[in-house]
Amino acid sequence: MRVAFVYSTKDRALVGITRYMVGIFEKSGHTVKIFEIEGINSPINFRPYELIFVGSYVVSAFGGKISGDVVNFLKSVVGLEGKKTIAYIRPAMFGTDKALRRLMSNMESKGAFVVDFEAIKGEKDAQVLLGRHLSKE
């Protein structure tokens, strides 16, 4: 399976969680492509990928905002129409649920089909999320 991971590098914990998940997919024999959104200037085409993970962090506890970089990146991508996607965030004390809904809404506005979502605190939560998708093969 061809898998893409899209995430913000401004949050160290999110980077660590994402790299952990990438490692699990690679060990399972999948082809994985990483997109660190802060380093991307041109639009990305996601048509070649079967599963796309999009990660962000909670910027504001009040209002549950997500990274503006993630929002802007999603506005510029192509090929998300009808793609299976998974939204994940690194939770905060407040605003986690609202931030997760905002992330999913931004993904769905590009035509993505959000098949799963999760607030991931650490490796244990990441294993639970990945277990739901690695076992479906």
N, CA and C atoms as an extended XYZ file, in Angstrom:
411
Properties=species:S:1:pos:R:3:atomname:S:1:resname:S:1:resid:I:1 pbc="F F F"
N         0.848       -1.169        0.000 N   MET     1
C         0.000        0.000        0.000 CA  MET     1
C         0.897        1.237        0.000 C   MET     1
N         0.498        2.235       -0.746 N   ARG     2
C         1.220        3.512       -0.767 CA  ARG     2
C         0.558        4.454        0.219 C   ARG     2
N         1.343        4.908        1.189 N   VAL     3
C         0.834        5.716        2.293 CA  VAL     3
C         1.580        7.046        2.328 C   VAL     3
N         0.841        8.128        2.595 N   ALA     4
C         1.447        9.454        2.746 CA  ALA     4
C         1.162        9.979        4.151 C   ALA     4
N         2.167       10.596        4.737 N   PHE     5
C         2.018       11.255        6.028 CA  PHE     5
C         2.286       12.735        5.821 C   PHE     5
N         1.313       13.560        6.174 N   VAL     6
C         1.406       15.006        6.060 CA  VAL     6
C         1.315       15.567        7.472 C   VAL     6
N         2.295       16.382        7.868 N   TYR     7
C         2.251       16.899        9.224 CA  TYR     7
C         3.084       18.165        9.365 C   TYR     7
N         2.829       18.874       10.447 N   SER     8
C         3.556       20.083       10.784 CA  SER     8
C         4.764       19.718       11.636 C   SER     8
N         5.888       20.335       11.346 N   THR     9
C         7.105       20.059       12.112 CA  THR     9
C         7.319       21.054       13.255 C   THR     9
N         6.377       21.939       13.473 N   LYS    10
C         6.536       22.955       14.518 CA  LYS    10
C         6.306       22.418       15.924 C   LYS    10
N         5.775       21.207       16.031 N   ASP    11
C         5.532       20.597       17.340 CA  ASP    11
C         6.378       19.321       17.442 C   ASP    11
N         7.361       19.320       18.337 N   ARG    12
C         8.282       18.181       18.437 CA  ARG    12
C         7.582       16.874       18.767 C   ARG    12
N         6.604       16.932       19.646 N   ALA    13
C         5.885       15.708       20.023 CA  ALA    13
C         5.141       15.130       18.816 C   ALA    13
N         4.544       15.984       17.995 N   LEU    14
C         3.844       15.534       16.785 CA  LEU    14
C         4.829       14.896       15.799 C   LEU    14
N         6.001       15.477       15.671 N   VAL    15
C         7.036       14.924       14.794 CA  VAL    15
C         7.430       13.528       15.278 C   VAL    15
N         7.638       13.384       16.588 N   GLY    16
C         8.011       12.084       17.143 CA  GLY    16
C         6.943       11.022       16.927 C   GLY    16
N         5.691       11.393       17.151 N   ILE    17
C         4.570       10.467       16.951 CA  ILE    17
C         4.487       10.056       15.482 C   ILE    17
N         4.619       11.015       14.594 N   THR    18
C         4.523       10.730       13.161 CA  THR    18
C         5.653        9.810       12.710 C   THR    18
N         6.861       10.086       13.137 N   ARG    19
C         7.995        9.236       12.746 CA  ARG    19
C         7.835        7.824       13.286 C   ARG    19
N         7.253        7.704       14.464 N   TYR    20
C         6.977        6.381       15.027 CA  TYR    20
C         5.992        5.621       14.131 C   TYR    20
N         4.909        6.296       13.713 N   MET    21
C         3.912        5.654       12.856 CA  MET    21
C         4.487        5.305       11.488 C   MET    21
N         5.317        6.190       10.936 N   VAL    22
C         5.967        5.922        9.651 CA  VAL    22
C         6.815        4.661        9.758 C   VAL    22
N         7.560        4.532       10.846 N   GLY    23
C         8.396        3.359       11.055 CA  GLY    23
C         7.601        2.072       11.086 C   GLY    23
N         6.453        2.097       11.728 N   ILE    24
C         5.608        0.901       11.790 CA  ILE    24
C         5.108        0.523       10.394 C   ILE    24
N         4.675        1.508        9.617 N   PHE    25
C         4.206        1.214        8.261 CA  PHE    25
C         5.341        0.677        7.394 C   PHE    25
N         6.524        1.250        7.519 N   GLU    26
C         7.662        0.777        6.720 CA  GLU    26
C         8.050       -0.643        7.100 C   GLU    26
N         8.042       -0.957        8.383 N   LYS    27
C         8.365       -2.318        8.837 CA  LYS    27
C         7.331       -3.330        8.348 C   LYS    27
N         6.111       -2.858        8.099 N   SER    28
C         5.048       -3.736        7.589 CA  SER    28
C         5.132       -3.928        6.076 C   SER    28
N         6.118       -3.292        5.444 N   GLY    29
C         6.328       -3.482        4.013 CA  GLY    29
C         5.610       -2.499        3.110 C   GLY    29
N         5.085       -1.437        3.662 N   HIS    30
C         4.369       -0.440        2.860 CA  HIS    30
C         5.327        0.637        2.350 C   HIS    30
N         4.955        1.261        1.258 N   THR    31
C         5.713        2.387        0.717 CA  THR    31
C         5.183        3.655        1.368 C   THR    31
N         6.057        4.387        2.030 N   VAL    32
C         5.638        5.569        2.786 CA  VAL    32
C         6.357        6.807        2.259 C   VAL    32
N         5.594        7.875        2.079 N   LYS    33
C         6.140        9.173        1.677 CA  LYS    33
C         5.775       10.179        2.761 C   LYS    33
N         6.761       10.974        3.167 N   ILE    34
C         6.559       11.975        4.222 CA  ILE    34
C         6.508       13.361        3.595 C   ILE    34
N         5.524       14.152        4.024 N   PHE    35
C         5.401       15.542        3.585 CA  PHE    35
C         5.402       16.430        4.828 C   PHE    35
N         6.532       17.075        5.079 N   GLU    36
C         6.616       18.042        6.178 CA  GLU    36
C         6.196       19.385        5.600 C   GLU    36
N         5.030       19.866        5.992 N   ILE    37
C         4.394       20.967        5.263 CA  ILE    37
C         5.166       22.281        5.288 C   ILE    37
N         5.971       22.515        6.309 N   GLU    38
C         6.701       23.786        6.351 CA  GLU    38
C         7.757       23.883        5.252 C   GLU    38
N         8.194       22.765        4.702 N   GLY    39
C         9.225       22.787        3.672 CA  GLY    39
C         8.690       22.678        2.255 C   GLY    39
N         7.381       22.762        2.078 N   ILE    40
C         6.777       22.557        0.759 CA  ILE    40
C         6.254       23.883        0.218 C   ILE    40
N         6.685       24.200       -1.008 N   ASN    41
C         6.258       25.457       -1.631 CA  ASN    41
C         5.287       25.253       -2.779 C   ASN    41
N         5.323       24.086       -3.415 N   SER    42
C         4.449       23.858       -4.571 CA  SER    42
C         3.343       22.872       -4.203 C   SER    42
N         2.241       22.893       -4.944 N   PRO    43
C         1.126       21.976       -4.649 CA  PRO    43
C         1.543       20.512       -4.797 C   PRO    43
N         0.982       19.676       -3.956 N   ILE    44
C         1.272       18.242       -3.947 CA  ILE    44
C         0.067       17.501       -4.517 C   ILE    44
N         0.340       16.468       -5.308 N   ASN    45
C        -0.708       15.631       -5.876 CA  ASN    45
C        -0.758       14.320       -5.088 C   ASN    45
N        -1.897       14.025       -4.471 N   PHE    46
C        -2.052       12.831       -3.652 CA  PHE    46
C        -2.727       11.669       -4.381 C   PHE    46
N        -2.910       11.765       -5.679 N   ARG    47
C        -3.569       10.683       -6.423 CA  ARG    47
C        -2.846        9.339       -6.318 C   ARG    47
N        -1.499        9.290       -6.256 N   PRO    48
C        -0.832        7.979       -6.199 CA  PRO    48
C        -0.989        7.237       -4.862 C   PRO    48
N        -1.513        7.881       -3.850 N   TYR    49
C        -1.544        7.280       -2.511 CA  TYR    49
C        -2.904        6.670       -2.194 C   TYR    49
N        -2.863        5.550       -1.499 N   GLU    50
C        -4.090        4.844       -1.128 CA  GLU    50
C        -4.617        5.280        0.231 C   GLU    50
N        -3.713        5.721        1.108 N   LEU    51
C        -4.084        6.140        2.456 CA  LEU    51
C        -3.235        7.342        2.817 C   LEU    51
N        -3.892        8.389        3.342 N   ILE    52
C        -3.186        9.625        3.649 CA  ILE    52
C        -3.479       10.014        5.097 C   ILE    52
N        -2.423       10.166        5.885 N   PHE    53
C        -2.525       10.628        7.263 CA  PHE    53
C        -2.210       12.111        7.291 C   PHE    53
N        -3.039       12.888        7.988 N   VAL    54
C        -2.792       14.322        8.125 CA  VAL    54
C        -2.738       14.643        9.608 C   VAL    54
N        -1.604       15.204       10.049 N   GLY    55
C        -1.410       15.496       11.464 CA  GLY    55
C        -1.224       16.969       11.743 C   GLY    55
N        -1.771       17.409       12.865 N   SER    56
C        -1.629       18.787       13.308 CA  SER    56
C        -1.569       18.804       14.830 C   SER    56
N        -1.445       19.972       15.367 N   TYR    57
C        -1.470       20.157       16.810 CA  TYR    57
C        -2.467       21.260       17.123 C   TYR    57
N        -2.891       21.332       18.359 N   VAL    58
C        -3.860       22.341       18.781 CA  VAL    58
C        -3.114       23.646       19.044 C   VAL    58
N        -3.512       24.696       18.342 N   VAL    59
C        -2.856       25.999       18.477 CA  VAL    59
C        -3.479       26.806       19.603 C   VAL    59
N        -4.790       26.756       19.715 N   SER    60
C        -5.502       27.569       20.698 CA  SER    60
C        -6.465       26.697       21.482 C   SER    60
N        -6.344       26.727       22.795 N   ALA    61
C        -7.248       25.944       23.637 CA  ALA    61
C        -8.674       26.455       23.512 C   ALA    61
N        -8.822       27.757       23.394 N   PHE    62
C       -10.154       28.333       23.264 CA  PHE    62
C       -10.466       28.472       21.785 C   PHE    62
N       -11.382       27.682       21.313 N   GLY    63
C       -11.732       27.680       19.900 CA  GLY    63
C       -11.170       26.480       19.170 C   GLY    63
N       -10.244       25.777       19.785 N   GLY    64
C        -9.712       24.558       19.199 CA  GLY    64
C        -9.144       24.732       17.810 C   GLY    64
N        -8.294       25.725       17.616 N   LYS    65
C        -7.719       25.974       16.297 CA  LYS    65
C        -6.557       25.029       16.030 C   LYS    65
N        -6.362       24.739       14.739 N   ILE    66
C        -5.236       23.915       14.315 CA  ILE    66
C        -4.210       24.807       13.616 C   ILE    66
N        -3.060       24.255       13.348 N   SER    67
C        -1.972       24.990       12.716 CA  SER    67
C        -2.419       25.630       11.400 C   SER    67
N        -2.158       26.914       11.261 N   GLY    68
C        -2.480       27.618       10.018 CA  GLY    68
C        -1.705       27.068        8.837 C   GLY    68
N        -0.503       26.542        9.099 N   ASP    69
C         0.284       25.940        8.028 CA  ASP    69
C        -0.426       24.729        7.439 C   ASP    69
N        -1.058       23.935        8.298 N   VAL    70
C        -1.795       22.757        7.835 CA  VAL    70
C        -2.999       23.192        6.999 C   VAL    70
N        -3.716       24.185        7.478 N   VAL    71
C        -4.891       24.686        6.752 CA  VAL    71
C        -4.477       25.196        5.371 C   VAL    71
N        -3.434       26.005        5.309 N   ASN    72
C        -2.971       26.554        4.025 CA  ASN    72
C        -2.464       25.460        3.096 C   ASN    72
N        -1.774       24.476        3.649 N   PHE    73
C        -1.285       23.370        2.838 CA  PHE    73
C        -2.449       22.607        2.213 C   PHE    73
N        -3.462       22.315        3.017 N   LEU    74
C        -4.617       21.562        2.508 CA  LEU    74
C        -5.355       22.325        1.416 C   LEU    74
N        -5.339       23.644        1.482 N   LYS    75
C        -5.993       24.448        0.444 CA  LYS    75
C        -5.289       24.310       -0.905 C   LYS    75
N        -3.983       24.034       -0.871 N   SER    76
C        -3.212       24.011       -2.114 CA  SER    76
C        -3.040       22.620       -2.737 C   SER    76
N        -3.412       21.555       -2.030 N   VAL    77
C        -3.176       20.205       -2.557 CA  VAL    77
C        -4.216       19.822       -3.610 C   VAL    77
N        -3.846       18.827       -4.424 N   VAL    78
C        -4.774       18.252       -5.394 CA  VAL    78
C        -4.779       16.735       -5.221 C   VAL    78
N        -5.839       16.107       -5.690 N   GLY    79
C        -5.901       14.656       -5.672 CA  GLY    79
C        -6.419       14.042       -4.388 C   GLY    79
N        -7.008       14.837       -3.503 N   LEU    80
C        -7.578       14.277       -2.272 CA  LEU    80
C        -9.004       13.777       -2.483 C   LEU    80
N        -9.597       14.091       -3.611 N   GLU    81
C       -10.982       13.731       -3.877 CA  GLU    81
C       -11.171       12.218       -3.793 C   GLU    81
N       -12.024       11.786       -2.874 N   GLY    82
C       -12.350       10.373       -2.733 CA  GLY    82
C       -11.275        9.526       -2.080 C   GLY    82
N       -10.192       10.125       -1.623 N   LYS    83
C        -9.102        9.381       -0.994 CA  LYS    83
C        -9.420        9.058        0.460 C   LYS    83
N        -8.993        7.872        0.905 N   LYS    84
C        -9.119        7.505        2.314 CA  LYS    84
C        -8.074        8.284        3.098 C   LYS    84
N        -8.541        9.012        4.092 N   THR    85
C        -7.633        9.819        4.900 CA  THR    85
C        -7.879        9.564        6.379 C   THR    85
N        -6.862        9.844        7.159 N   ILE    86
C        -6.946        9.715        8.616 CA  ILE    86
C        -6.420       11.004        9.219 C   ILE    86
N        -7.215       11.602       10.086 N   ALA    87
C        -6.830       12.836       10.765 CA  ALA    87
C        -6.306       12.481       12.153 C   ALA    87
N        -5.192       13.079       12.530 N   TYR    88
C        -4.692       12.891       13.891 CA  TYR    88
C        -4.099       14.197       14.396 C   TYR    88
N        -4.244       14.402       15.675 N   ILE    89
C        -3.677       15.592       16.299 CA  ILE    89
C        -2.989       15.199       17.598 C   ILE    89
N        -2.097       16.062       18.031 N   ARG    90
C        -1.527       15.923       19.359 CA  ARG    90
C        -2.417       16.757       20.269 C   ARG    90
N        -3.043       16.121       21.251 N   PRO    91
C        -4.041       16.817       22.052 CA  PRO    91
C        -3.460       17.866       22.987 C   PRO    91
N        -4.313       18.806       23.337 N   ALA    92
C        -4.002       19.827       24.330 CA  ALA    92
C        -4.958       19.638       25.502 C   ALA    92
N        -4.768       20.415       26.528 N   MET    93
C        -5.636       20.284       27.696 CA  MET    93
C        -7.086       20.633       27.343 C   MET    93
N        -7.261       21.654       26.523 N   PHE    94
C        -8.590       22.072       26.097 CA  PHE    94
C        -8.615       22.223       24.585 C   PHE    94
N        -9.775       22.058       23.984 N   GLY    95
C        -9.960       22.317       22.563 CA  GLY    95
C        -9.589       21.177       21.632 C   GLY    95
N        -9.265       20.017       22.176 N   THR    96
C        -8.824       18.898       21.343 CA  THR    96
C        -9.907       18.427       20.382 C   THR    96
N       -11.110       18.188       20.892 N   ASP    97
C       -12.193       17.688       20.033 CA  ASP    97
C       -12.541       18.677       18.928 C   ASP    97
N       -12.603       19.946       19.282 N   LYS    98
C       -12.936       20.964       18.293 CA  LYS    98
C       -11.836       21.077       17.229 C   LYS    98
N       -10.590       20.981       17.651 N   ALA    99
C        -9.473       21.047       16.708 CA  ALA    99
C        -9.509       19.850       15.758 C   ALA    99
N        -9.825       18.689       16.285 N   LEU   100
C        -9.913       17.494       15.443 CA  LEU   100
C       -11.038       17.639       14.419 C   LEU   100
N       -12.167       18.184       14.849 N   ARG   101
C       -13.275       18.422       13.911 CA  ARG   101
C       -12.875       19.431       12.830 C   ARG   101
N       -12.137       20.459       13.215 N   ARG   102
C       -11.683       21.461       12.232 CA  ARG   102
C       -10.747       20.834       11.203 C   ARG   102
N        -9.840       19.989       11.678 N   LEU   103
C        -8.914       19.327       10.764 CA  LEU   103
C        -9.686       18.453        9.780 C   LEU   103
N       -10.621       17.671       10.288 N   MET   104
C       -11.421       16.806        9.414 CA  MET   104
C       -12.243       17.628        8.427 C   MET   104
N       -12.786       18.740        8.875 N   SER   105
C       -13.569       19.608        8.006 CA  SER   105
C       -12.717       20.155        6.862 C   SER   105
N       -11.491       20.560        7.176 N   ASN   106
C       -10.587       21.060        6.138 CA  ASN   106
C       -10.240       19.965        5.137 C   ASN   106
N       -10.056       18.749        5.615 N   MET   107
C        -9.751       17.631        4.727 CA  MET   107
C       -10.947       17.302        3.843 C   MET   107
N       -12.137       17.274        4.438 N   GLU   108
C       -13.347       16.958        3.680 CA  GLU   108
C       -13.685       18.034        2.665 C   GLU   108
N       -13.306       19.282        2.942 N   SER   109
C       -13.580       20.359        1.988 CA  SER   109
C       -12.808       20.161        0.680 C   SER   109
N       -11.733       19.371        0.720 N   LYS   110
C       -10.966       19.046       -0.483 CA  LYS   110
C       -11.436       17.737       -1.121 C   LYS   110
N       -12.528       17.161       -0.594 N   GLY   111
C       -13.088       15.946       -1.167 CA  GLY   111
C       -12.564       14.665       -0.552 C   GLY   111
N       -11.774       14.777        0.499 N   ALA   112
C       -11.217       13.589        1.155 CA  ALA   112
C       -12.297       12.849        1.924 C   ALA   112
N       -12.141       11.546        2.012 N   PHE   113
C       -13.038       10.696        2.782 CA  PHE   113
C       -12.309       10.320        4.073 C   PHE   113
N       -12.685       10.955        5.181 N   VAL   114
C       -12.020       10.709        6.459 CA  VAL   114
C       -12.565        9.406        7.039 C   VAL   114
N       -11.726        8.374        7.042 N   VAL   115
C       -12.151        7.057        7.505 CA  VAL   115
C       -11.859        6.836        8.980 C   VAL   115
N       -10.995        7.661        9.568 N   ASP   116
C       -10.655        7.505       10.976 CA  ASP   116
C       -10.051        8.802       11.488 C   ASP   116
N       -10.047        8.960       12.798 N   PHE   117
C        -9.458       10.135       13.428 CA  PHE   117
C        -9.072        9.771       14.854 C   PHE   117
N        -8.079       10.488       15.371 N   GLU   118
C        -7.603       10.159       16.711 CA  GLU   118
C        -6.790       11.320       17.279 C   GLU   118
N        -6.927       11.524       18.584 N   ALA   119
C        -6.038       12.414       19.320 CA  ALA   119
C        -4.959       11.514       19.913 C   ALA   119
N        -3.726       11.701       19.498 N   ILE   120
C        -2.637       10.792       19.864 CA  ILE   120
C        -1.689       11.468       20.848 C   ILE   120
N        -1.638       10.924       22.055 N   LYS   121
C        -0.746       11.451       23.086 CA  LYS   121
C         0.649       10.848       22.992 C   LYS   121
N         0.723        9.584       22.593 N   GLY   122
C         2.013        8.910       22.552 CA  GLY   122
C         1.970        7.648       21.717 C   GLY   122
N         2.992        6.814       21.883 N   GLU   123
C         3.132        5.614       21.063 CA  GLU   123
C         1.990        4.622       21.251 C   GLU   123
N         1.471        4.523       22.455 N   LYS   124
C         0.374        3.586       22.717 CA  LYS   124
C        -0.866        3.953       21.893 C   LYS   124
N        -1.221        5.242       21.898 N   ASP   125
C        -2.365        5.706       21.099 CA  ASP   125
C        -2.105        5.503       19.601 C   ASP   125
N        -0.861        5.725       19.182 N   ALA   126
C        -0.509        5.542       17.773 CA  ALA   126
C        -0.657        4.077       17.374 C   ALA   126
N        -0.260        3.162       18.249 N   GLN   127
C        -0.392        1.734       17.956 CA  GLN   127
C        -1.856        1.339       17.796 C   GLN   127
N        -2.720        1.896       18.635 N   VAL   128
C        -4.152        1.597       18.541 CA  VAL   128
C        -4.700        2.062       17.201 C   VAL   128
N        -4.357        3.283       16.805 N   LEU   129
C        -4.827        3.819       15.523 CA  LEU   129
C        -4.292        2.989       14.357 C   LEU   129
N        -3.014        2.704       14.360 N   LEU   130
C        -2.428        1.947       13.257 CA  LEU   130
C        -2.936        0.513       13.230 C   LEU   130
N        -3.196       -0.066       14.379 N   GLY   131
C        -3.727       -1.426       14.450 CA  GLY   131
C        -5.043       -1.574       13.727 C   GLY   131
N        -5.848       -0.519       13.730 N   ARG   132
C        -7.137       -0.563       13.035 CA  ARG   132
C        -6.948       -0.593       11.524 C   ARG   132
N        -5.818       -0.125       11.022 N   HIS   133
C        -5.641       -0.017        9.571 CA  HIS   133
C        -4.643       -1.025        9.018 C   HIS   133
N        -3.684       -1.441        9.801 N   LEU   134
C        -2.720       -2.447        9.335 CA  LEU   134
C        -3.363       -3.828        9.291 C   LEU   134
N        -4.364       -4.062       10.136 N   SER   135
C        -4.994       -5.386       10.162 CA  SER   135
C        -6.035       -5.569        9.060 C   SER   135
N        -6.357       -4.521        8.315 N   LYS   136
C        -7.385       -4.603        7.267 CA  LYS   136
C        -6.864       -5.131        5.951 C   LYS   136
N        -5.599       -5.468        5.885 N   GLU   137
C        -5.014       -5.891        4.608 CA  GLU   137
C        -5.356       -7.308        4.284 C   GLU   137
